[in-house]
Amino acid sequence: MAKIRIKLVKSPIDKHKRQKLTLTALGFRKVNQVVEHEATPQIHGMLRVVQHLVQVENA
């Protein structure tokens, strides 16, 4: 499976609860933090929910 690197570039303050919980599930705690995940359909669905807050690149 391919890996993707995800970086949180905007703060989740004042965002919907669903978006905050999605970021927590992806493993984010701070702005500018980078996490790596497998490129699965579940991860892509989570990224679609918070696409305006993160930056995605292939690892």
C-alpha positions in Angstrom: 0.0 0.0 0.0 1.2 3.5 -0.7 1.9 5.9 2.1 0.7 9.5 2.2 2.1 12.4 4.4 -0.5 14.7 5.8 0.3 18.1 7.4 -2.1 20.2 9.4 -1.8 23.7 8.1 -4.8 25.5 9.7 -6.1 25.5 13.2 -9.3 23.5 14.0 -10.4 26.2 16.4 -14.0 27.3 15.6 -14.6 24.4 13.3 -17.4 21.8 13.5 -17.1 19.0 16.0 -17.0 16.4 13.2 -13.9 18.0 11.7 -12.2 18.2 15.1 -12.9 14.6 15.8 -11.6 13.6 12.3 -8.3 15.4 12.9 -7.9 13.7 16.3 -8.6 10.3 14.6 -5.9 11.1 12.0 -3.5 11.7 14.9 -3.1 15.5 14.9 -2.4 17.4 18.1 -0.7 20.6 16.8 -0.7 22.9 13.8 2.2 22.1 11.4 2.4 18.5 12.6 3.0 15.8 10.0 1.6 12.3 10.1 1.9 9.3 7.7 -0.9 6.9 6.9 -1.6 4.2 4.4 -3.5 5.4 1.4 -6.7 3.5 2.1 -10.3 4.5 1.1 -11.1 5.2 4.8 -8.2 7.7 5.1 -9.2 9.4 1.8 -12.8 9.8 3.2 -11.4 11.4 6.4 -9.3 13.7 4.3 -12.3 14.8 2.3 -13.9 16.0 5.5 -11.0 18.2 6.5 -9.4 19.0 3.1 -9.5 22.8 3.8 -7.3 22.3 6.9 -4.6 19.9 5.7 -2.0 19.5 3.0 -1.5 16.1 1.5 1.6 14.7 -0.3 2.8 11.3 -1.4 5.5 9.8 0.7 
